[in-house]
Amino acid sequence: MGARGIAQEPSLDTTRITGAEVLTVRIPVPIERAAPSVSTLSGTDLQNGYSPDLQDAMNTLPGVQMDTRGLGGSRRLQIRSSGLRSPFGVRNIQMVMDGFILTNASGNAPLELWNPQWMHRLEVLRGPIGAVFGNGYGGALVAQSLPRFDDLATTFQGYGRFALAQESGFSYTSVNERSALVTRGFWSENSGYRDQEANSKRQAEIHYLLRNSPHTTHHFWTGWMQAHWELPGSLNAEDFLLDPRRAPGADYNAHVFRDRKWAAWSVVREKEARTGFWLYNQWSHKDNPYGTTPFYNGDKAEGETFVSARFSRVQSWAMRDLGKFTWDQSAMARLERFRLTERDLYGGSDLARYEVSSNTSNFWIAQSARFEFNERWRFDAQLGLEHFGRESDGTRRVMNGLAASLAPYYESYSNWEFTPFAQLSYDAGTQSTVFVQFGTGTNHPTSFELVEPLTYTPANLTAEFAQSWESGVRWHGERKATKGQATFLIYHQNVLNAIALVPGPTDGLFLANTDGLIMNGIELSGRVMHALGAKARIDVRIWGNLNQHTFRPFAQIVPGTPLHTAGSSGSIDCKSVSFGWQHEWYDRVKLHDYKDDWSAAHHRLNAFVRINHGDQRWQLGVRNLLDASYSSWLQSNAFGGKYFNPAPPRQFWLSWTWILPS
């Protein structure tokens, strides 16, 4: 290694940190020193009792907006408007669990795979800083399903939730000196508030950890999931006022059936260096009849085989009295075989609209370094190199008058990209850290954007490229019975070659690459914890963000993103009884590039009381306590005016968790 001349002796205090930490730039750093664009959610935040998925926990973070169609249904996630081109699904976001890369080679992230009841911790990286776990500019979700091996204990845990969504599950952990076995299973049923909004899910998985030496741990992980969610479709303003439960998707049996199976293995060795290798293999199948009108309906089927491999090696050296130097070497490979077929839903031609098979490859390598000087200054730098390639072929239907025939479909896509990243931070005293950083990221057309939806011709899109500047401060302090922390961040991001629905020459909408997507914003969050005597405490969090996102020349305000958001959450704990809440405020949302249509601003409030009794925990709560009327899934650039997906009114729920220790 080039730094050998300055290395005196191994020093692991950079790669092994006790206490709370985050994996920014894959090199652990104390949470107090992490960049403000990184937020952490603990197991308590995720297992909040009143949400069967990640939606409520994710929406406590500035710059993050997650929607679902019905509790536990189809999911959509935007981080700083990064999901501009995604009317559904999770794209342009890296998804990592226990070190395994779950986002497939095409850039689609299987967020429905995660059950918050089984998650130990989640780090959310907003913006191009997420590219430190692979190329992309939307951000990254970096999760742990288990604590460290030394923190595992033999337990049996069960839980149940009873309300609009019915859910129950269990987790059994068996631990000895050298190994640990974790077996988990759960099922959920949600009848939905609207017609054609029901969903269900079944999932089981096994984790086996083997420590065959004091420094080496193997992790074997396998699982199976089946999920079904109905698609109610959106209502126009007139239908919304007449019957908010009506579902135009019911006439077409619009739904998604998803089946996933996976097997994974990793090995991590921690001695002079921290070295890890992660291998993940997934098989997936999806059926998707869809439709809301005689002019918009069809039947899609897809099959996927996906493999990801990741390597990382991190080591630190002392530089005499100057500080430390840490070097990180990372590589990632993703391979995907994907088949997509779309047919007429009812009658029509016997020929498929299109039938496409794709082979996608994504290779990424990066070299990262951290210099730490005088225990105050830190400089992080990374240079990543990525190659993305896809070869697709198949057939597509063409119409000659009333006659249909088949024509060949072919696509060849290849892209090389350098993605530099740099961050400079300074500890201003013992309570605050100031940051400035520059990041880049690339996002490629996904497998869902191979074909123009109207003509079935190749979409021929090219990669997006984003550049972002961010600066902020993170503060923490403690005085007597009170602890506090706060973050403030300002960012500017420019996306070149952005993929979006844009107006055509005949006022139709089509996917295209175009410049002009500029994102400016301010994000802030804070937390105060105060002890009320020896047996009570109060814990309050606040967050907010101000957006100035434009997409010139099509829109001065980017559709689908609130102008501003704010909220608070917290709990008051008194012996065995706790009272908690989560309040969110969403400003108006523009719905069209070129129309003056807006959704109304609104407040949401969830509240609960929790009782701990021995090894059991009971929670009784209410969602949407204010009985607000709002859309749970805004549809932007819809033809003909405003469209709504009405959210449920006030709903009560009850949950129960119990743990049997060894």
C-alpha positions in Angstrom: 0.0 0.0 0.0 1.2 3.5 -0.8 0.8 4.7 2.8 3.2 2.1 4.2 5.9 4.7 4.6 3.8 6.7 7.1 2.4 3.8 8.9 3.9 3.1 12.3 1.5 0.6 13.9 -2.0 -0.7 13.4 -4.7 1.5 15.1 -8.2 0.2 15.1 -9.9 3.1 16.9 -11.2 4.4 13.5 -12.7 1.1 12.4 -13.9 0.0 15.7 -16.0 2.5 17.7 -17.9 1.8 20.9 -21.2 3.4 21.4 -23.6 4.9 18.7 -22.0 5.1 15.3 -22.9 5.3 11.6 -21.1 3.9 8.6 -20.7 7.1 6.6 -18.2 6.4 3.7 -18.3 2.8 5.1 -15.8 3.9 7.8 -17.5 4.0 11.2 -17.8 7.4 12.8 -19.5 8.4 16.1 -23.0 9.6 15.4 -22.2 13.0 16.9 -19.6 13.5 14.1 -21.6 12.1 11.2 -22.7 14.4 8.4 -26.2 16.0 8.9 -27.4 14.2 5.7 -27.3 10.9 7.6 -30.1 10.0 9.9 -30.5 7.0 12.1 -33.6 5.1 13.2 -33.3 2.7 16.2 -35.2 -0.5 16.7 -37.6 1.4 19.0 -38.3 4.0 16.2 -39.0 1.2 13.7 -41.0 -1.1 15.9 -43.3 1.7 16.9 -46.4 -0.5 17.2 -48.7 1.6 15.0 -47.2 1.0 11.6 -47.0 -2.4 9.8 -44.3 -1.0 7.4 -41.6 1.7 7.4 -43.8 4.6 6.3 -44.3 6.4 9.6 -40.7 6.0 10.8 -39.3 7.2 7.5 -41.6 10.3 7.4 -40.0 11.6 10.6 -36.8 12.4 8.6 -36.4 15.7 6.8 -36.3 15.4 3.0 -37.9 11.9 3.0 -41.4 11.2 1.8 -42.8 7.6 1.8 -46.3 6.7 0.6 -48.3 3.4 0.6 -51.6 2.4 -1.0 -53.3 1.2 2.1 -51.3 0.1 5.2 -48.7 -2.4 3.9 -49.7 -2.1 0.3 -47.5 -0.9 -2.6 -44.8 1.4 -1.6 -43.2 4.6 -3.0 -40.2 6.5 -1.6 -38.8 9.9 -2.5 -35.7 11.4 -1.1 -35.3 15.1 -2.1 -37.5 14.5 -5.2 -35.2 11.7 -6.4 -38.3 9.7 -7.4 -39.5 12.2 -9.9 -39.9 9.7 -12.6 -41.4 6.9 -10.4 -45.2 6.9 -10.1 -44.7 3.7 -8.1 -41.9 1.6 -6.7 -38.5 2.5 -5.1 -35.7 3.4 -7.5 -32.5 5.4 -7.5 -31.9 4.4 -3.9 -29.4 1.8 -2.7 -30.9 -0.7 -0.3 -28.4 -2.6 2.0 -29.2 -5.2 4.7 -26.5 -6.6 7.0 -24.0 -5.6 4.3 -25.8 -7.4 1.4 -26.8 -5.3 -1.6 -30.5 -5.8 -2.2 -31.1 -3.2 -5.0 -30.9 -5.1 -8.2 -28.7 -4.3 -11.2 -31.5 -2.3 -12.9 -31.8 0.0 -9.8 -35.1 -1.3 -8.4 -35.2 -1.7 -4.6 -37.5 -4.4 -3.0 -38.7 -2.3 0.0 -41.6 -4.7 0.6 -38.9 -7.2 1.8 -38.4 -5.3 5.1 -40.5 -5.9 8.2 -39.7 -3.2 10.8 -40.4 -5.6 13.6 -37.3 -7.5 12.5 -35.0 -4.5 12.1 -32.4 -3.6 14.7 -31.3 -0.3 13.1 -31.6 1.8 9.9 -29.4 4.5 8.5 -30.9 6.8 5.9 -28.4 8.7 3.7 -30.0 11.5 1.7 -28.6 12.6 -1.7 -25.4 11.6 -3.5 -23.7 10.6 -0.2 -25.6 7.4 -0.7 -23.3 6.7 -3.6 -20.7 5.5 -1.1 -22.6 2.2 -1.2 -22.7 2.0 -5.0 -23.5 4.5 -7.7 -26.7 6.6 -7.4 -27.8 10.0 -6.3 -31.1 9.4 -4.5 -29.6 8.1 -1.3 -29.2 4.8 0.6 -31.0 2.8 3.2 -28.4 0.8 5.2 -30.1 -1.6 7.7 -29.1 -4.1 10.3 -31.5 -6.9 11.1 -29.4 -8.2 14.0 -27.2 -6.6 16.7 -23.6 -7.6 16.9 -22.9 -11.2 17.7 -21.7 -10.4 21.3 -25.1 -8.6 22.0 -27.3 -11.5 20.9 -29.2 -13.5 23.6 -31.4 -16.5 23.5 -35.0 -15.2 23.4 -38.4 -15.9 21.9 -40.5 -12.9 20.9 -44.0 -12.7 19.5 -46.2 -9.8 18.5 -49.6 -9.0 17.1 -51.5 -6.0 15.8 -55.2 -5.7 15.6 -57.0 -2.9 13.7 -57.5 -2.1 10.0 -54.3 -4.2 9.4 -54.1 -7.6 11.2 -50.5 -8.8 11.7 -48.7 -11.3 13.9 -45.2 -12.8 13.9 -42.5 -14.4 16.0 -38.7 -14.4 16.3 -36.7 -17.1 18.0 -33.0 -16.6 18.8 -30.7 -19.4 20.1 -27.1 -18.4 21.0 -24.0 -20.3 22.2 -20.3 -19.3 22.3 -19.6 -19.9 18.6 -22.9 -19.7 16.8 -26.4 -18.1 16.7 -29.6 -19.2 15.0 -32.4 -16.8 14.4 -35.7 -18.0 12.9 -38.5 -15.6 12.0 -42.0 -15.7 10.5 -45.0 -13.4 10.2 -48.2 -12.9 8.3 -50.4 -9.8 7.7 -53.9 -9.1 6.3 -55.2 -5.7 5.6 -58.8 -5.3 4.3 -58.1 -1.7 3.2 -60.2 1.4 3.7 -61.2 1.6 0.0 -62.5 -1.0 -2.3 -59.7 -2.9 -4.1 -57.2 -1.9 -1.5 -56.7 -5.1 0.4 -53.2 -6.6 0.8 -51.5 -9.6 2.5 -48.0 -10.8 3.1 -46.3 -14.0 4.3 -42.6 -14.1 5.1 -40.2 -16.5 6.8 -36.4 -16.3 7.1 -33.5 -17.9 8.8 -30.2 -16.3 10.0 -27.2 -18.5 11.1 -24.1 -16.8 12.5 -20.9 -18.8 13.0 -17.9 -17.5 14.7 -15.1 -20.0 13.8 -12.4 -17.7 15.3 -12.3 -14.7 17.7 -12.0 -12.4 14.7 -14.1 -14.1 11.9 -17.9 -14.3 11.6 -19.9 -16.1 8.9 -23.5 -15.1 8.2 -25.9 -17.3 6.3 -29.3 -15.9 5.5 -32.2 -17.4 3.5 -35.9 -16.5 3.2 -39.1 -16.6 1.3 -41.8 -14.0 0.8 -45.2 -13.9 -0.9 -47.1 -10.6 -1.0 -50.4 -9.5 -2.7 -51.7 -6.0 -2.9 -54.6 -4.6 -4.8 -54.5 -1.4 -6.8 -57.6 0.7 -6.4 -56.6 3.4 -8.8 -57.1 7.2 -8.4 -60.3 9.1 -8.3 -61.0 12.4 -10.0 -62.4 15.3 -8.0 -66.1 14.5 -8.8 -65.9 10.8 -7.9 -63.9 11.6 -4.8 -66.8 13.8 -3.5 -69.4 11.2 -4.4 -67.8 8.1 -3.0 -64.2 8.2 -1.6 -64.1 4.4 -1.3 -64.8 3.8 -5.0 -62.0 2.1 -6.9 -61.8 2.2 -10.7 -59.1 -0.5 -10.5 -61.8 -3.0 -9.3 -63.3 -3.3 -12.7 -60.0 -4.7 -14.0 -58.9 -6.7 -11.0 -55.9 -4.5 -10.7 -53.3 -6.0 -8.3 -49.8 -7.2 -7.8 -48.7 -10.7 -6.7 -45.0 -10.9 -5.8 -43.0 -14.0 -4.8 -39.4 -13.7 -3.7 -36.8 -16.3 -2.5 -33.3 -15.5 -1.5 -30.1 -17.1 -0.1 -27.0 -15.2 1.1 -23.7 -15.6 2.7 -21.1 -13.3 4.1 -17.8 -13.5 6.0 -16.3 -10.6 8.0 -12.9 -10.6 9.6 -11.8 -7.9 12.1 -8.2 -7.9 13.2 -5.6 -5.5 11.9 -8.1 -4.6 9.2 -11.9 -5.0 8.8 -12.4 -7.2 5.7 -15.8 -8.4 4.5 -17.3 -10.2 1.5 -21.1 -10.4 1.0 -22.9 -12.6 -1.6 -26.6 -12.4 -2.2 -28.9 -14.3 -4.7 -32.5 -13.6 -5.3 -35.3 -15.2 -7.4 -38.5 -13.2 -8.0 -41.7 -13.5 -10.0 -44.5 -10.9 -10.3 -48.0 -10.9 -11.9 -49.6 -7.5 -12.4 -53.0 -7.1 -14.2 -53.7 -3.4 -14.1 -56.1 -0.8 -15.4 -58.5 2.0 -14.5 -60.2 2.8 -17.8 -60.9 1.1 -21.2 -58.0 3.1 -22.5 -55.5 2.2 -19.7 -55.3 -1.5 -18.8 -53.1 -4.5 -19.5 -51.5 -7.5 -17.9 -47.7 -7.6 -17.0 -45.7 -10.5 -15.9 -42.0 -10.5 -14.9 -39.4 -12.9 -13.8 -36.0 -12.0 -12.3 -32.8 -13.7 -11.2 -30.4 -11.4 -9.5 -27.0 -11.8 -7.9 -24.9 -9.2 -6.0 -21.4 -9.5 -4.6 -19.7 -6.9 -2.4 -16.2 -6.6 -1.0 -14.8 -4.1 1.5 -11.5 -3.7 3.4 -10.9 -0.9 5.9 -7.7 -0.3 7.8 -6.2 2.6 9.9 -2.7 3.7 10.6 -1.3 6.2 13.1 0.7 9.1 11.5 3.0 9.8 14.5 1.6 12.9 16.2 -0.3 14.2 13.2 -3.4 12.0 13.4 -4.6 8.9 11.5 -5.0 7.7 8.0 -7.7 5.2 7.0 -8.0 3.5 3.7 -11.1 1.7 2.4 -11.2 -0.5 -0.7 -14.6 -1.4 -2.0 -16.0 -3.3 -5.0 -19.5 -4.4 -6.0 -20.8 -6.5 -8.8 -24.5 -7.1 -9.7 -25.9 -9.4 -12.4 -29.5 -9.7 -13.4 -31.5 -11.8 -15.8 -34.9 -10.1 -16.4 -38.0 -11.1 -18.5 -40.9 -8.7 -19.0 -44.1 -9.5 -20.9 -47.2 -7.3 -21.4 -50.5 -8.5 -22.9 -54.0 -7.2 -23.4 -56.0 -7.7 -20.3 -59.3 -8.7 -21.9 -59.7 -10.0 -25.5 -57.8 -7.9 -28.0 -54.9 -9.3 -30.0 -53.4 -12.8 -29.2 -50.0 -11.2 -29.7 -48.2 -9.8 -26.7 -47.8 -6.0 -26.7 -44.1 -6.7 -26.1 -41.9 -9.5 -24.7 -38.4 -8.5 -23.7 -35.5 -10.4 -22.1 -32.6 -8.4 -20.6 -29.2 -9.2 -19.2 -28.0 -6.4 -17.0 -24.5 -6.0 -15.4 -23.3 -3.4 -13.0 -19.7 -3.2 -11.7 -18.4 -0.6 -9.3 -15.1 -0.1 -7.6 -14.1 2.7 -5.2 -11.1 3.8 -3.2 -11.8 5.9 -0.1 -9.5 7.6 2.3 -9.9 9.5 5.6 -7.3 11.8 7.1 -7.8 12.9 10.7 -5.7 15.8 12.0 -5.3 17.2 15.5 -8.4 15.3 16.7 -10.5 18.1 15.1 -10.2 18.0 11.3 -11.3 15.1 9.1 -11.1 14.9 5.3 -12.9 12.1 3.4 -12.4 11.4 -0.2 -13.7 8.7 -2.6 -13.3 8.0 -6.3 -15.6 5.5 -7.7 -15.7 4.0 -11.2 -18.8 2.3 -12.5 -19.8 0.3 -15.6 -23.4 -0.3 -16.4 -24.4 -2.5 -19.3 -27.6 -4.0 -20.6 -28.5 -6.1 -23.6 -32.2 -6.6 -24.4 -34.0 -8.4 -27.2 -37.5 -9.6 -27.9 -40.6 -8.7 -29.9 -43.1 -5.9 -29.9 -46.5 -5.6 -31.5 -47.1 -3.2 -34.4 -50.5 -2.2 -35.9 -51.1 -1.8 -39.6 -54.7 -0.5 -39.6 -56.6 -3.2 -37.8 -54.0 -5.9 -38.4 -51.4 -6.7 -35.8 -47.9 -8.2 -36.5 -44.7 -8.7 -34.6 -41.5 -6.6 -35.0 -38.1 -7.2 -33.4 -37.1 -5.3 -30.2 -33.4 -4.7 -29.5 -31.5 -2.5 -27.1 -27.8 -2.2 -26.3 -26.9 0.1 -23.4 -23.4 0.8 -22.0 -22.1 3.5 -19.7 -18.9 4.3 -17.8 -18.9 6.9 -15.1 -16.4 8.4 -12.6 -18.2 9.5 -9.3 -16.0 11.5 -7.0 -17.0 12.4 -3.4 -15.3 14.6 -0.8 -16.2 15.8 2.7 -14.4 18.1 5.1 -15.5 18.4 8.7 -14.2 20.3 11.7 -15.1 19.7 15.4 -15.7 23.2 16.8 -15.2 22.4 20.5 -16.6 19.3 22.1 -20.3 19.9 21.2 -20.5 20.7 17.5 -19.2 19.6 14.1 -19.3 21.6 10.9 -19.3 19.9 7.4 -19.1 20.8 3.8 -19.2 18.1 1.1 -19.4 17.5 -2.6 -20.9 14.4 -4.1 -21.9 13.0 -7.5 -24.0 10.0 -8.6 -25.4 8.4 -11.7 -28.8 6.8 -12.2 -29.6 4.5 -15.1 -32.9 3.7 -16.9 -34.5 0.8 -15.1 -36.0 -2.4 -16.5 -39.4 -0.7 -16.3 -38.3 2.0 -18.8 -37.2 -0.3 -21.6 -40.4 0.3 -23.7 -42.4 3.4 -24.5 -45.9 2.6 -23.0 -47.9 3.7 -26.0 -45.8 2.7 -29.0 -43.9 -0.3 -27.5 -40.7 1.0 -29.2 -37.4 1.1 -27.3 -37.3 4.1 -25.0 -33.6 4.7 -25.7 -32.9 6.6 -22.5 -29.5 7.5 -21.2 -28.1 7.9 -17.7 -28.8 10.7 -15.3 -25.9 12.5 -13.6 -26.2 14.5 -10.4 -23.8 17.0 -8.7 -24.5 18.1 -5.1 -23.0 20.6 -2.7 -24.0 20.4 1.0 -23.0 22.2 4.1 -24.3 21.9 7.7 -23.6 21.6 11.4 -24.4 18.9 14.0 -24.6 19.9 17.6 -25.1 17.9 20.8 -24.9 18.9 24.5 -25.8 17.8 28.0 -26.7 19.7 31.1 -27.8 18.1 34.4 -31.0 16.1 33.5 -31.3 17.3 29.9 -29.6 16.1 26.7 -30.1 17.7 23.3 -28.9 17.4 19.8 -29.7 19.4 16.6 -28.7 19.3 12.9 -28.9 21.9 10.2 -28.2 21.3 6.5 -28.4 23.3 3.3 -27.9 21.7 -0.1 -27.8 22.4 -3.8 -28.2 19.6 -6.4 -28.2 19.8 -10.2 -29.4 16.7 -12.2 -28.1 16.5 -15.8 -30.0 14.3 -18.3 -32.9 13.8 -15.9 -35.4 11.2 -16.9 -39.0 12.4 -16.5 -42.4 12.6 -18.2 -42.3 15.7 -20.3 -44.9 17.2 -22.6 -44.6 16.2 -26.3 -45.4 18.3 -29.4 -49.0 17.1 -29.3 -49.4 17.7 -25.5 -48.9 14.0 -24.8 -46.5 12.9 -22.1 -43.5 10.7 -22.8 -40.3 9.7 -21.0 -37.2 11.6 -22.1 -33.8 12.9 -20.9 -33.7 16.6 -20.3 -31.7 19.1 -18.2 -33.1 21.7 -15.8 -33.8 19.7 -12.7 -32.4 21.7 -9.8 -32.9 21.0 -6.1 -32.2 23.5 -3.4 -33.3 22.9 0.2 -32.8 23.3 3.9 -33.2 20.4 6.3 -33.2 20.5 10.1 -33.9 18.2 13.0 -33.6 18.2 16.8 -34.1 16.1 19.9 -34.4 16.8 23.6 -34.4 14.2 26.3 -35.2 15.3 29.9 -35.4 13.3 33.1 -38.4 14.1 35.2 -37.2 12.8 38.5 -36.0 9.3 39.0 -38.8 7.4 37.3 -40.0 9.5 34.4 -38.6 11.2 31.3 -39.7 13.0 28.2 -38.2 12.5 24.8 -39.2 14.9 22.0 -38.0 15.1 18.3 -38.7 17.7 15.8 -37.9 18.0 12.0 -38.6 20.1 9.0 -37.4 21.0 5.5 -37.9 23.8 3.0 -37.8 22.8 -0.7 -37.0 24.9 -3.7 -37.1 22.2 -6.4 -37.5 23.4 -10.0 -37.6 21.6 -13.4 -37.2 24.2 -16.0 -38.6 24.8 -18.6 -41.4 22.4 -17.6 -42.1 23.4 -14.0 -41.1 26.1 -11.6 -42.1 23.7 -8.8 -41.5 20.0 -9.1 -44.8 18.1 -9.0 -45.4 15.5 -6.3 -43.2 17.0 -3.5 -44.5 19.2 -0.7 -43.3 22.7 -0.6 -42.3 22.3 3.0 -42.8 19.7 5.8 -42.5 19.7 9.5 -43.3 17.5 12.4 -42.6 16.2 15.9 -42.7 12.9 17.7 -42.1 11.9 21.3 -43.0 10.1 24.4 -43.6 10.7 28.1 -42.5 7.6 30.1 -43.7 7.2 33.6 -42.7 3.9 35.3 -44.5 1.2 33.2 -46.8 3.6 31.3 -45.9 5.7 28.3 -47.8 8.2 26.2 -46.6 9.0 22.7 -47.4 10.8 19.5 -46.3 11.6 16.0 -47.4 14.7 14.2 -46.7 15.6 10.6 -47.5 18.8 8.6 -47.4 18.8 4.8 -47.6 22.0 2.9 -49.4 22.2 -0.5 -48.2 19.9 -3.3 -48.2 20.9 -7.0 -49.7 18.1 -9.1 -48.9 19.1 -12.7 -46.0 20.6 -14.6 -48.2 22.9 -16.6 -51.5 23.2 -14.7 -52.4 25.2 -11.6 -53.6 22.2 -9.6 -52.5 21.7 -6.0 -53.3 19.4 -3.2 -54.3 21.1 0.1 -51.9 21.4 3.1 -52.9 19.1 6.0 -51.9 17.8 9.4 -51.6 14.1 10.5 -51.5 13.0 14.1 -51.0 9.5 15.6 -51.1 8.9 19.3 -50.8 5.9 21.7 -50.5 4.8 25.2 -48.1 1.9 26.0 -48.2 -0.4 29.1 -45.2 -2.5 30.0 -46.0 -5.5 32.2 -43.2 -7.9 32.9 -42.2 -9.4 29.6 -45.2 -8.0 27.8 -45.9 -4.7 26.1 -49.4 -3.5 25.2 -50.2 -0.5 23.0 -53.5 1.2 22.3 -53.5 4.0 19.8 -55.3 5.9 17.1 -54.1 6.8 13.6 -55.2 10.1 12.0 -56.5 11.4 15.4 -57.5 14.7 13.7 -59.6 12.8 11.2 -57.9 14.7 8.4 -59.0 14.2 4.8 -56.0 13.8 2.5 -54.6 11.7 -0.4 -52.3 8.9 0.7 -50.8 8.5 -2.8 -50.7 11.7 -4.9 -50.8 11.2 -8.6 -48.8 13.8 -10.5 -49.3 14.9 -14.1 -52.6 13.0 -14.3 -54.7 13.6 -17.4 -57.7 15.8 -16.9 -57.2 17.3 -13.5 -56.7 16.4 -9.8 -56.7 12.8 -8.8 -57.0 11.4 -5.3 -56.2 8.2 -3.3 -58.3 8.9 -0.2 -56.6 8.0 3.1 -58.6 6.3 5.9 -60.3 8.4 8.5 -59.6 8.0 12.2 -58.6 4.4 13.0 -58.0 2.7 16.4 -55.5 -0.1 16.8 -54.1 -2.4 19.5 -50.8 -4.2 19.5 -49.1 -6.7 21.8 -45.5 -7.8 22.1 -44.1 -10.4 24.5 -40.6 -11.7 25.0 -39.5 -14.9 26.8 -35.8 -14.7 27.8 -33.6 -17.7 28.1 
